[in-house]
Amino acid sequence: MATKMKIKAKEKDGVVKVKAMFTNLMADKEEAEKKKIEVEYISHIMAKANDKVVFEATTSGFMSENPLIKFSFTGAKKGDTLEFTLTDHHGKTETGSKKIK
């Protein structure tokens, strides 16, 4: 899968705002046939802070290449770690983390 993750997380007044971009082709079967590449897409995205799930999404090849997600949550503070786990359609997982600023 070899997905690069760019994660930004900032806390202000108790609310953590997150922007995350994942480098991935997100090619479903139809698009892969057109481009003559293998099918490749992220099927599940999960973010945790303090061992609590703060974001979770099931996706498919419908998302654009290099998807960008934005969300906010409460219950974390500056210095806590935000951890993303990505699962591709083959079941392979990758993780990435970032300290909340």
RANORGI-V918785 format. One record per run of one state. SS is the DSSP state (helix for helix, strand for strand, loop for the rest). FROM is the first residue (numbers start at 0). TO is the last residue. If there is no record, write none. Layout:
SS&FROM&TO, SS&FROM&TO
This chain:
loop&0&2, strand&3&11, loop&12&13, strand&14&22, loop&23&25, strand&26&26, loop&27&27, helix&28&34, loop&35&38, strand&39&39, loop&40&40, strand&41&48, loop&49&50, strand&51&57, loop&58&66, strand&67&73, loop&74&79, strand&80&87, loop&88&91, strand&92&98, loop&99&100
